Every structure is written in structure tokens, then in C-alpha cells.
Amino acid sequence: MGPGDAFYLEVRELEEKCFIQEIPDGTVVIGNYKTELYDPAMEKYQPSPQWINLFVFVKDPENKNLLARQYGPQGSFTFTSQSPGEHQICLHLESIRFALFYDGKLAIHLDMQLGERTNDYSEFAAKDKLTQLHLRVQQLVEQVELIQKEQEYQRWREERFRQTSESTNQRVLWWSILQTFILVATGVWQMQHLKSFFKAKKLV
């Protein structure tokens, strides 16, 4: 997953859309979104009314729930990864007041941000009365931390890939040994069978 990924999804009401994001552990992820409802009279999508809600479900690599909440038609959701790897993020829209007409055509605009990019530094500067130098130092520190997390995550992926490769190679080796054993056993059995056959025919 990059520092910021944008998605555009067209869905029907209650239709669930899922995607996978690789996220380092201990990373704050923010999803800023807005939803739209198709207007057949204008033949285009319009901002969704307040009675259209977004449902968000997030599962970590161990299939544990990190987030399961209902949100309004526009806003943001947040979660923090607990372990590195592939996280499943699922979304669906639902009307909580009226049944949708025209097959309930809807759209979701989603912008995913993680790490230091989730921080509003202008707000920090105003709140803590930081100088531009202090603010820049804070940004650099958080960027270094994000890079370290990414490096740790890449090392974790490399180690997992190495373990998977070693396991696969070991299974291939044992399968080759088993195949060789089966071929040898089959050859011995065929020789014994032919020997018995020739003896029965008094050819040996």
C-alpha cells in the first residue's frame, strides 16, 4: 500500500465491495470518502442524501475484525493495524429510510492515507504554536518512522517468502523421493511378476 491510494467504486445497494491492502503493523490508516446516488433525471451521480449510510468492515491478516462500523454518506473512518500483511477492507452502502429506485446505483470515492500523511500539520502548528522549523523537524521525524516501518515490513515479507520457499523446496524434495521409491517398487514388482509368469509358462 502506498502513502495514499484513491479508489472509485460503482455499486448497487447492499452490494459489498472488498479489496486487499498490504499494511505494516502499528500503522494508522484513515479512509476519507464520499458517496453519490445516481439521478436518472439528470443522468449523473449526485451527492448522497443523509439516509444513505456506508458500512465499513476491516479484517487483519489473521482474519480478526479491526473495524465494523456504520457511517454517514460522507466522512472518514480510522483503524490501526495490529500485525503486518494483507488487510481486507469491505464496503457497502445501504438506505436506512427509503427503498432505492432505479436499481439503487451508487458510487463511492475513497482516499486511503496512512502514517505521517494522516496528520494535519497546520492544525498542530496552530495548537502547539510551533515554528516552521519545529514543524519541519516533526514532519521529518515522522517520515523517518514511516520509512523504518516500511523497511521492517519489507524485511518481514522477505523472511516470510524465504520460509515459504524453503517449505516448498522441502515438499518438492520429499515428493521426488516418494516418486523415486514408487518407480523402484513398481519396477521390482514388474520383475517379480514377469519372473512368475515365465516360470508358469516354463520359459525359465
N, C-alpha and C positions, 0 to 999 in steps of 0.2 A: 504494500500500500504506500502510495506516495504521500508527501506532506498535505496534499489537497486533491481529492478526486471528486469530479462532478458527474451526476447521473441524471438522465431524463427517462422516466418510465411512463408508459401509457398502460392503463389498467381498467378493468371493469370493477364495479362494486364487489367487494369481498374477495376479489382475485388477489392471491398472495404472490408477491414477487420477492425472490431471495437471491442474494449474491454473497460471494465469499471475499473476505479481505484478510490479508496477512498483516498481523499487528504484533509488534514487540510487547513484552509483558510490562505492566506498570505504566501504560500509556493512556493518557486521557484522550478520548475521541468525542468530537462534537459533530452532530449532523444538523446542519441548517437546511430547512426545507420550506417549500410552499406547494400547495396543491391547487389544481384547477379542475373545473367541471365544464364539460363540453356543452356549448349553447348552440342547438341546431338552427335557431332563428338567425343567428349571426355567423353560423358556420365556423366557429372558432372556440378555443378554450377561454374561459373567464375565471377569475379568482373564485375559489370555492366558498360557499356560504358557511356560516358558523356551525351549522348542523352536520357538516362533513368532518369526520374525525379520522386521524391517522393512528393506526396501531403498529407499534414497533416491537419486534422480538429479536434479541441478540443472544447467541449461544457461543460459548468459547470452544477451543479445540477438544475439550473433554465432554462436550455436549451439555455443559451446565448453563443454566439461564443467567445471563448478566443483566438483561433488561427485558421487561414485559410490561409495557405501559400504553395508555391511550392519550393521544394529544389532539390539539385543535387543528384547524385547516392550514395553519402556518405557524412556524416557530422553530424550536430546536430540541434535540434530545442529546443526552450525555451519558457515557459509560466509561469505565476504566478497565482495561484488560488486566486479567489476573495471571495469565500464562501466555507464552509466545505461540504463534501459529495461526492457523486459519480460523477466522471467526465468521459465523453465519449470521447475516443480517436480513431479516424478513420484514416486509411492509405490506399492509393492505389498508384500503380506505372503506369506510362504512358510513352510511347515513344513519344518524341516531334519531331522526324525527320523521322524515318522509321517505317513501319509496322513490327510487330514482327512475326517471323515464328515459327513453331513448337508449336503453341498454346500459345506462349508468357509465358513460365514457368519462374517464378521469385521467389526470396526469399528475405526476409527482416530479418536482425539481428538487434535487438533493445535492448538497455540497458537504463533503466529509472533510473535516480538519482534525489533525492530531498534533500532539506535542506543543512546542512553543508557539505554533501558529494559532493555537486556540486562545491565546492571551490577548487582551485588549490593552496594549501598552499605553495608549493615550489616556485610558482610564486610570492605569497605575500611576502615571506621571501626575495627573491631577489630584489623585487621592493621597499619594505619598509625597507630593511636592518634590519629585525627582528632577535633577537637571538632565539635560540631553546626554551628557557624558555618563551619568549613573544609569540612565535608561538604556543606553547602548551597551554598557557593560553587562547589565542584567540580560539583555537580549542575547549577547554573545555567550554568556554562561549557560543559558537555557538551550541555545543552539548546540553547544558542545555536549550537553547532557543528552540531547536528542540523537546526536551523531554516535555517542557512546552506546546508547540503547540500540540503535540500528546495527552497529558493529557487533554487539553481543548477540543480537538476534541472528545476524548472518552467520556468526560462529556456531550458534545453536543449530541452525539449518544445515550447515556443513557437517556437523557432528552427527545429526540425525541421518543425513544422506549417507555418510560413511558407514554408520551402523546398519542401515538398510542394505547397502551394497555388500557388506561383509556377510550379512544374514542370507542374502540372495545367492552369493557365491558359495556359501556353505551348503545351501539346499541343492544347488546345481551339482556340487561335488558328490553329495550323497546320492543324488538321483543317478549320476553317471556310474557310481559304484554299484547301485542296485541294478541298473540296466546291464552292466557287465556280468554281474552274478546271474541274472536271468538268462542271458545269452549262453554263458558257460553251462548252466544247469540244463538248458534246453538242448545244447549240443551233446552233453553226456547222456541225457535221456534218449535222444535220437540214436546215438551209437548203440546203447543197450537194446533199444527196440529193434534196430536193424540186425544186431547180433542174434537176438532171439528169433527173428524172422528167418535168417539164413539157417540157423540150427534146425528150426522146424521144417524147413524145406530140404534139409540135409545137404546144403550147399557148402557148409563149413564143417 
